[in-house]
Each structure stands twice: as C-alpha cells, then as structure tokens.
Amino acid sequence: MSRIPDTQMTPDGPAYEGRLLDRADEPVVDQGAPFDIRTLVSRRSILGLVVLGAGTATLAACAPAASGTPTASATATPSASATPTATPSAAATSASAALPTGEIPDETAGPYPGDGSNGPDILEQSGIVRSDLRSSLDGGATATGVPMTLNLTIFDTANGDVPFAGAAVYVWHCDDQGRYSMYSSGIENETYLRGVQVVGSDGVVSFTSIFPGCYDGRWPHIHFEVYPSVDAITDASNAIATSQVALPQAACEVVYTDAAYPSSASNLTRVSLESDNVFGDDGGALELATATGDNATGWTVSLGVRVDTTTTPTAGAMPGGRG
C-alpha cells in the first residue's frame, strides 16, 4: 500500500501530526468527525498562546462602528448577561455568561435533529466541527439572513459548576424561512446551520450563523445537544443534555423587519413564550438568551447553560419542532 500524502509511517501505522489515522486507507480529509475533533483539540493550546499575546491589541481594534439601522437590547435575567463577542471558542478572550439559577431543562430535539436519531446523520461527516455554520459542508448553498453570533457558556454542575472544558456542543436551527437543512423540501441535500464546537477552558462555545426565522406555531429558537467528550459526539444516545435557546422578543421584532424574513413577523404575533409548546411550562426562564446588536452589523445571542451529569436526560428526537 502506498503512503497517503501528508502522513508519516509509524510502527503502529500511518499518522498525521502524530495522530494515528482512524481509516488507514483513506486521505486525511476523509477520516471523519472524531479525527477532526482530535485535530481541533490538539491545536487549541497553540492557538490559545497566539491569541493570549495579541488579545489586548485585538480588543482595542474591534470596537463596533455606529449604525443607523434599528437596534435593540434584550435581557432575560441578570444571571444570563454576557459581553458580546464574535471570538471563536478556541480563543483566550471570549464572552462568558454568569451562572444560571438552575440546570438547563431537557427539551425535545424535534423531528429534525440530523444526529442520526431521526434519519440523516451529520455528526459522522468530516468538517462538522466548525464555528461558521452558514454554508453546507460540501460547498453547497449558503444560508442568507441577518448575521448572528451565538455564545453558549457550559457549566459542569456535578463538579461544582466549573466550565465544562472538553465537552462537545452540537447546534442546529432553521433558516430565515423556517426551514431545516437535511429535511425541509428543497434543501434536503443541504447541511447548513449545523455544527459542533468543543468547550474551552472558559466554558464557552461560539458559532457564527444567521438569526433564525419564526415559523408558524413555535417561538423562535435554537436547538443544541451537549456531549460529555469529543469521542461521544457521533452517537446521539450519548447526549447528556438536549435543550433549546429561546430568542428575546425585542430582538426578534427588529430582525423580522428585514426583507429576508417574509413571514416571521406575522408568525411571531401568533405565539408567545407562555403559549409555546416547549417554553410554555415556565416561559423559558432558564432558556431565554440575551441579545444585543442591530440588523446591519449583526446580533450577539448569549446564554449560560448548567449541565448536571448526575441526572438522567429525558429529551430526545420526538415531535415538537416542526418547520
């Protein structure tokens, strides 16, 4: 067998950057999600050192410009406040939310999880570990809409609410028209608005995406699953938390004035947090994010998430998320 380019032969078989290939006969780019995740983690320490030295200068240069477009600032509770940032979770400087008052509620993954529990499985695909969710993995379509940065701070409650470093978070949501990639008519072959990030030492994962639309019957939301480790992400049954992020009404009302969201404004008027079939139990008390920004420069959505590994997960891929 000829040596695969960009690999080195070792006594145990071919390796790339010191890591044995999971699929010895396949190129590095086709090694799958577990190999991608291990590669990401091995580079985190190097990236962290680079960012640490440049952090002060970067913060000084990143002040947002003034905008004449509609703006709003929406806050759920003081415990959910966070500093807006577009920094990837691997960076040394990021927006960490304050500790919430309770464990994140278990919620349905809905009928469109894309995690293998209900049809398609994106978590086995190479490239799923990414921070920018706007394009399909294979270079297909790119989702349009108002830009959004999503910051989730994951706390390990079983170990004293420390940052849950090393956990993996899978995020997915609908596009500006309320459609889900891999499932909805016309975009069954697209994989946009889905991706995985690994929690850093600060507890934060950060995603670049577009603000989700509001489809009939559901409050605007974002789905996510938390896994205990990078090796567990390819089996949906390993999820230790499945929940949803509720988007603040004030931000939604501003975003849905944009022409990219033709039906969202009217759909929003027919639902409330109290009437929603997911958040209605308590009005989304522990799931309501903060949001700051505007339609021109984008929005930053932030939420603190407490995950307790001593409790048994009760959510899964069941009805409750139609688009």
N, C-alpha and C positions, 0 to 999 in steps of 0.2 A: 504493500500500500504506500503511495507517495505521500510525502508530508504535506499537510494542509497549510497554505500560506499564512504567515503571521503567527505560527505556532512554533513551539520548541519541543523536541523529543526529550522525554524524561524516562527513567526506569519504569515508571508507572503508566506511561502512555503520553500522548500529545497534550501540551498545556499552553495556555495563553496568559501572559503576565503572571505566571506562577500558579495559575488555577487549572486543574485538570478539566478537560472538556467533558461535558455530560454525554455528548454524542460524537464519538471519536471519528466517525466517517463524514461528519457534516462540517461546513465552514463555521467560523466563529459567529457570524451574524445569524446562524440558524440554530444556536444552542438552546434557545427557549428562555422563558421568563426567569426560572431560578438562576441560570447562569448570568443573565442581565442584572439581576438584583445583587448577586455576589460581587459583580464587577463594580456596580454603583457604590456598594458599601466600602469596598477596598479603596476607592478613590476619595471617599468622604474626608478622611483625615488629611490628605494632601490638599484638597480644596479648602478645607477649613483653615489651614495655615496661611494660604494665599489670601483668603478673604479677611482674616484677622488683621493682617498688616495693612490692608487697603481700606478697612471698614470706615475709619474716621473721614478719609477724603471722599469716599463714596457717598456717605450720608450728607455731607456738606453740598455735594453737587446734585443731589436728587430731589431738591425741593420742587413740588409741583407748580406749574405755571397757573396763573389766574385764568378762569374761563367764564364766558358769558352765558354758558348753557345752564339749564335748570340744575339745581343741586339740592341735596337733602342729606341729613344725617339721622340715622335711626338707631336707637339703642334699646336692647331688650331689658337688661338689668345691669347694675354696676358690676356684677361679678362676671359679665360676659364682655366687658370692654377690652379693646385691643388697639394697638397702634398700627395704622395702615402700613402695609409693605407689599412689595412685589418680589421680595427676595426669595429664591428657592429654598427649600427646607434644608439643603446641604450647607447653606451659608452660616457664618458665625453670628450674623446680626439678623434677627427676624422678629416678627410680632407675636409675642406670647400672650394668650388670654389669661385672665385671672381664674382661679379655681372656682368651678361652679358649686352650687349648694348640694348637688346630688348626682348620682350615677345617670349617665345618658339613658333614656328609655329605649327599650327594644321596640323596633318598628318593622313593619313589613318591608322586604326588599322589592315588593311589587312584582308584576309579571315580566319585567324587562331587565333583569339583573345582569345578564351577559356573563355570569360567573360559572356557567355550566349546570346550575341547579334548575334552570328552566330553558333548555335549548342551547343557544350559542354560548361558547366559552371563549372570552377574550383573554383570560388570565393565563392561558397556555401559550400565547403568542409572544414572539420576541418583539421587544420595543414597547411593551405595555408599561414598563417602568419609565415614566416621563412626567415632567411638570407642566408642559404645554399640551392641553387636551383638544385644541381647536381643529386639528386635522386628523384624517383617518390614518391608521398605521401604515397602510400600503401606498400612501401618496394619493389617495382618492380625494373626496370632497373636503372642503374646509367649512366649518360652521360659521355663519355670519351672526352678527348681533352686537350689542353693547359690551365692551370688554369688561371682564371681571377677574379679580384675584381672590381666590378662596384660601384662607388660612385656618387650619384646624390645629388646636393645641391638645394633645392627647396625654391624659394623666393616668398613671398606674395606681389605682386606688388601693389595691391589695398590698402594695409595698409603700404605703404612706403618701400616696398622691404625688410621687415623683414623676418627672417626664418619662413617658413610656418609650424610651430610646430603643430602637431596633424593631419595634412593631411596624407592620406594613398596613397602609390605608388605601383601599380601593374606592374611588369616587366615580359616580356617573350621574348624569341628569339629561333632561330633554333639551332640544334646541329652541330657537326663537319662535318656532311654530308649534311647539308642544310635542314634537316627535322624538322617539328614541332610536338611535342608531342600532343596527343589527335586528330590529324588529318592525318598525313602522313602515308602512307602504312607501315604496320609492327609495328608501335608504337602508334596505335590508343588508346590503353589501358594504355599508359604511361602518366605521368604528370610531367616529369622532365623539368627543365629550365623555371619554372614559380613560382612566389611567390610575396608576399606582405610584405612591411615594413612600419612602421609608422614613420613619420618625427619627429625627436627630437628637442630640443631647439636650436641646432646648425644648423638646416635646412637640415641635411644630412641623407640619407638612404644609406645603404651599403649592397651589395649582393656578395656572393661567388658563382662563376659559372665557365663555361668554355668559352673560346673565340669562338664566333660564326663562322661558316663556311661561305663561299661565294658561293651562288647558282647562276645559270645562270640567268642573266637579272636584278639583284639587287646588289647595293653596300652593303657591309657588314654593318649590323645594329642591333639595339636592340629596341624593342617596349616598350612603357610604357604609363600608364594612371595614372593621378593624381585625387584623390577624396578629397572632402573638409573635410571629417571626417571619423572616423573609422566605424561609423554606415552606411555610404553610399556605402561601397565597394561592397556589394552584388547585386547592381543594376547598370548595365553598363551605363544606361541613366543618372546617377548622376555624371559621369566623368566631371571634369571641364577643363581638358586638356588631349589630346591624341597626342602623338608625337613619334619621333624616335631619337635614338642616332646614328650618323654616326661614324664609326671607322676609325682612321687615316691610310692612305695608308702605311706609313713606318712600322707601327706595323703589319699590315696585311701581308705584304710581308715577314716579318720574321716568323710570326706564321705559315704561309702556307707552309713553308719548312718542317714542321713536318709531319710525315707519317700518322697521324690521319686525315689529310685533303687532300685526294687524288685528288679532283677536284677543290679545291678552288683557287689554284694559277693560273690555266688556265682560270677559270671563271672571276677572277679579271682583267685579261688583256683585257677582252671584255667589260668592263664597267668603267665609271668614275663618279665622283661626279656631273659633269656637264651634263652627259647623263642619269643619274639615273632618274627614273620616280617619285621619291619622293624628292630627294635633288636637282634635276636639276634646280629648279627655281632660287636659289642663291648659289648653290654649298655647301649647308649645313652650311651656315655661322654661324648660331646660334645653330646648332646641332652637329657640329664636335667636338668630345671629344679630350682630351689629353690622351696619353698612354705612360707609362713607364714600363720597365721590361725586361724579357727575357723568353725564352720558358721553361727553367728548373725550375725557381723559380716562374714563373707566371707574369702576367701583371696587372697593375692597370689602369683602364679606368675611367676618371672623367669628369663631365660636370655640369655647372651651369644652372639652369632652372628657368626662371621667369614665374610665372603663374598669370594671371590677371583675377580675378573673375568678373570683370565688363564687360568683353567681352563675346560674345556668342560663345561657342565651335562649330566648323563646321566639325570636323572629325568624323569618325565612322568606323564600320566594312564594308568596301567596297573593291572592287578589288584593288590590288596594293602591295601584299606581298607574292606572290606565292613562294613555295619552292619545 
